[in-house]
Amino acid sequence: MTAAASHYSYWITVLLMVAGLYIVIARGNLVKKLIGLSIFQTSVYLLYIAPGKLIGGTPPILAEGFRLYSNPLPHVLILTAIVVGVATLALGLAIVVRIREAYGSIEEDEILAADRAAERRPAESR
């Protein structure tokens, strides 16, 4: 097995990072941006979980005959990160709903155009 093929989980992580970052940068729809952030977060989860599993490692319970133990800390940290990520995504979606109520759109260009028009209006009325 080649070195590149043996690290397939890292290749998937990099692919998800690039895809998530591209979605955040290239899309104007706020919901799509949140989905891109979620994909990016998933890649970070994989980055932490991948080295946490040792081939031949056992759960960290001391017993006779076992010398190689897997570290449970990355898995525990990722469980916490998943909960924080879901809460952040829920908050982001709630903010998008409020933005849609205020501006009537969730497209970034339309929201910025509405803000520029609102800034010009008071200056014209003077």
JORAHU-V289685 format. One record per backbone hydrogen bond with DSSP energy under -0.5 kcal/mol. CO is the residue of the C=O (numbers start at 1). NH is the residue of the N-H. E is the energy in kcal/mol with one decimal. If there is no record, write none. Layout:
co=(CO	CO)
nh=(NH	NH)
e=(E	E)
//
This chain:
co=(2	3	4	5	7	7	8	9	10	11	12	13	14	15	16	17	18	19	20	21	22	23	28	29	30	31	32	33	34	35	36	37	38	39	40	41	42	43	44	45	46	47	49	49	50	52	52	54	58	59	60	63	67	68	70	72	73	74	75	76	77	78	79	80	81	82	83	84	85	86	87	88	89	90	91	92	93	94	95	96	97	98	99	100	106	107	108	109	110	111	112	113	114	115	116	117	118	119	120	121	123)
nh=(6	7	7	8	10	11	12	13	14	15	16	17	18	19	20	21	22	23	24	25	26	27	108	33	34	35	36	37	38	39	40	41	42	43	44	45	46	47	48	49	50	51	52	53	53	54	71	57	70	61	62	66	69	58	72	76	77	78	79	80	81	82	83	84	85	86	87	88	89	90	91	92	93	94	95	96	97	98	99	100	101	102	103	104	30	111	112	113	114	115	116	117	118	119	120	121	122	123	124	125	126)
e=(-1.7	-0.6	-0.6	-0.9	-0.8	-1.5	-2.3	-1.9	-2.5	-2.4	-2.6	-2.3	-2.6	-2.4	-2.6	-2.5	-2.5	-2.2	-2.0	-2.2	-3.2	-1.6	-2.6	-1.9	-1.9	-2.1	-2.4	-2.3	-2.0	-2.3	-2.3	-2.4	-2.1	-1.8	-1.5	-2.1	-2.2	-2.0	-1.7	-2.3	-2.5	-0.5	-1.4	-0.6	-0.8	-0.6	-0.5	-2.0	-2.8	-3.1	-0.5	-1.2	-0.6	-2.0	-0.6	-1.9	-2.6	-2.1	-1.9	-1.8	-2.3	-2.6	-1.8	-2.3	-2.6	-2.4	-2.1	-2.4	-2.4	-2.3	-2.2	-2.6	-2.5	-2.1	-2.3	-2.1	-2.1	-1.9	-2.4	-2.4	-2.1	-2.0	-3.0	-2.1	-2.4	-2.0	-2.4	-2.2	-2.1	-2.0	-2.3	-2.4	-2.0	-1.9	-1.7	-1.6	-0.8	-0.6	-1.7	-1.4	-0.6)
//
